[in-house]
């Protein structure tokens, strides 16, 4: 948002999003979709599997930790690309 005033800040746009407005809208839409998708998972819970604490921690960090870091970047970028195609939203 401050890249107009401080052109050097444009280097921080690592995802190359279209505009500040589409970036904010993409993040809001992504969060709304994720909340709706995760509520049933939270209510259902996960199936218990007997295993060691080490293997359970490794599995959960791999699924939820790595997924929690990667999925927002991919999801927000895809939503931003769709928003930039719709006239009037950009």
C-alpha positions as CSV (number, residue, x, y, z in Angstrom):
1,X,0.0,0.0,0.0
2,X,2.9,2.3,0.7
3,X,4.7,1.4,-2.5
4,X,3.3,4.5,-4.2
5,X,4.8,6.8,-1.6
6,X,8.0,4.7,-1.1
7,X,8.9,3.0,-4.4
8,X,11.5,0.9,-2.7
9,X,8.8,-1.0,-0.8
10,X,7.7,-2.6,-4.1
11,X,10.4,-5.2,-3.6
12,X,8.4,-6.6,-0.7
13,X,5.6,-7.7,-3.1
14,X,7.1,-11.2,-3.3
15,X,3.8,-12.7,-4.6
16,X,3.5,-10.1,-7.3
17,X,-0.2,-9.3,-6.5
18,X,-2.0,-7.0,-8.8
19,X,-2.8,-4.1,-6.5
20,X,-3.1,-3.4,-2.8
21,X,-6.9,-3.5,-3.0
22,X,-6.9,-6.9,-4.7
23,X,-4.4,-8.2,-2.2
24,X,-6.6,-7.2,0.7
25,X,-9.7,-8.6,-1.0
26,X,-7.9,-11.8,-1.8
27,X,-6.8,-12.3,1.8
28,X,-10.3,-11.6,3.1
29,X,-11.9,-14.0,0.6
30,X,-9.3,-16.7,1.3
31,X,-9.8,-16.4,5.1
32,X,-13.6,-16.6,4.7
33,X,-13.2,-19.8,2.6
34,X,-10.7,-21.4,4.9
35,X,-12.9,-20.8,8.0
36,X,-15.9,-22.3,6.3
37,X,-13.8,-25.3,5.2
38,X,-12.1,-25.9,8.6
39,X,-15.2,-25.7,10.8
40,X,-16.5,-29.2,9.8
41,X,-13.0,-30.6,10.4
42,X,-12.9,-29.0,13.9
43,X,-16.3,-30.3,14.8
44,X,-15.6,-33.8,13.5
45,X,-12.1,-34.1,14.9
46,X,-9.5,-36.5,13.7
47,X,-9.4,-40.2,14.0
48,X,-7.2,-41.6,16.8
49,X,-4.3,-43.7,15.5
50,X,-2.1,-45.3,18.1
51,X,1.5,-44.2,17.4
52,X,4.5,-42.8,19.1
53,X,4.6,-39.2,20.1
54,X,7.5,-38.6,17.8
55,X,5.8,-39.9,14.7
56,X,2.5,-38.1,15.5
57,X,4.4,-34.8,16.0
58,X,6.3,-35.3,12.7
59,X,3.0,-36.2,10.8
60,X,1.1,-33.2,12.3
61,X,3.9,-30.7,11.7
62,X,4.1,-32.0,8.1
63,X,0.4,-31.7,7.4
64,X,-0.7,-28.8,9.4
65,X,2.5,-26.8,9.8
66,X,3.7,-27.0,6.2
67,X,0.2,-26.8,4.8
68,X,-0.5,-23.7,7.0
69,X,2.5,-22.0,5.6
70,X,2.1,-22.9,1.9
71,X,-1.7,-23.0,1.4
72,X,-2.3,-19.3,2.1
73,X,0.3,-18.2,-0.4
74,X,-1.1,-20.4,-3.2
75,X,-4.7,-19.6,-2.3
76,X,-4.3,-15.9,-2.1
77,X,-2.3,-15.8,-5.4
78,X,-5.0,-17.8,-7.2
79,X,-7.8,-15.6,-5.8
80,X,-5.8,-12.5,-6.8
81,X,-5.4,-13.7,-10.3
82,X,-9.2,-14.3,-10.6
83,X,-10.0,-10.9,-9.1
84,X,-7.6,-9.2,-11.5
85,X,-9.6,-10.8,-14.4
86,X,-12.9,-9.4,-13.2
87,X,-13.5,-5.8,-14.4
88,X,-14.4,-3.4,-11.8
89,X,-12.9,-5.3,-8.9
90,X,-9.3,-4.2,-9.5
